Amino acid sequence: LYHYIMVNYKDLGLVNTKEMFAKAIKGGYAIPAFNFNNMEQLQAIIQAAAETKSPVILQVSSGARKYANQTLLRYMAEGAVEYAKELGWEHPQIVLHLDHGNSFELCKSCVDFGFSSVMIDGSHLPYEENVALTKQVVEYAHKYDVTVEGELGVLAGVEDEVSSDHHTYTNPEEWTKKATKLAEMFINNFKKFEHNAAGKALVSGGRSSGRGSSIRSSGAAYSGDQSRRDCGTECPGGAAMRRTSA
């Protein structure tokens, strides 16, 4: 019986997308994300990234992961980092990202095998179930400092192993209202917490101390064609949700 040993992406020399996106937003530049299926494709991606000293996201679909094998992918990613250094890129910024993961189990397995970023695509589910699934993935991934991407809206057809026979483009006004409502709920709950903490301090005659809370905003990577635009926004649990609109 074979038992795999969990590996953290940092041990492979990879990075997650958090700092990478923050720098890109501040610098006003885009970050390329390439899907690859074999060594030759990976070589070309790393050669170009090293030559231009460009941060890069290596994307692996569920199908590609099955084809290439999860263990081999881990060592290919580690090899990509070392190859970039050989080409003169002293501090390579390389992300290994699961593209369109369709289950918690798949995302968890990728985290355990050294991926530094995962996408959970629950867009085919009702909104509440999508949020619950995304939150479950976020809670597990963030324990290992792995960034998470989610998806809102549905595109008709098949993308990797996620399929739908209809499209539901994201309505920006609708999601602005939902995001505003979530923010208001958070602020109101935090005010109640502050009020209760202050009250307890007064009753006990002592000082109240507590951890500060913050709302984290995720960076967004933009890609698209004539028919759609993908944007990053925040969802409950801290995932960068991808909003699909016409």
C-alpha positions, 0 to 999 in steps of 0.5 A: 500500500502506497502512502504519499507524503504531503509537500508544500509548494514553497519546498518546490520553489514556487510562489502563490498569486497573492503577492504576484497579483498585488505587484501586477496591480501596482505596476499596471501589468498583466501576468500570463497564465499558460495551460500545459500538458507535457515537457515540451510546452513547459520548456517553452513557457519557462524559456520565455518567462526567464528571458523576459523575467516575467512572473508566470502562472503554469495552469493544469486542468483536471484532464492534464493532471490525469494525463501527466500524473500528479507525482510527475507534475510535482517534480516537473514544477520543481524542475521548472524553477531550477531550469529558470535559474539555469537560464539566468532568472535568479528569483523566478516567480512561478505559480502552479495552478489548478484550472477549473477544479470541480470538487473539493477532493480534487482541490485538496489533492492538488494542495497536498501535491504542491500546487500553490494556487487552485481554482474551484469552479462551482459555477454549475451549482446554485449560488448558495452551493457554489459559495459553500463549496468555495468556502470549504476549499478556501478554508483548507487551502489557506491553512497552507498559504495556497491561494484560491480562485472561484467562479461566478456565472456560467458559460454554456458548453464544456470547459475542462470537466465542468459543463453546462447546457446554458449560460448565465452571464454575471450581472455586475449590478446584481453582484455589486449589491450582494458584495455591498450586503456582505460588507454591511453584514461584516461591519455590523457584526464587527460593531456588535463585537466591539460593543460587547467587548467594551461592555464586558470590559466596563463590567469587569473593570479591566481592559479588553483586547482582541484580534483585529479583523480585516477584509482582504481584497484579492488581486485580479488577473484579466484575460478574455476575448470578444465575448467575455471578460473575467474579473476578480472580486471577493467572496465569503471565505477569502477566494478570488471569484472570477466574474464572467460577463459579456 
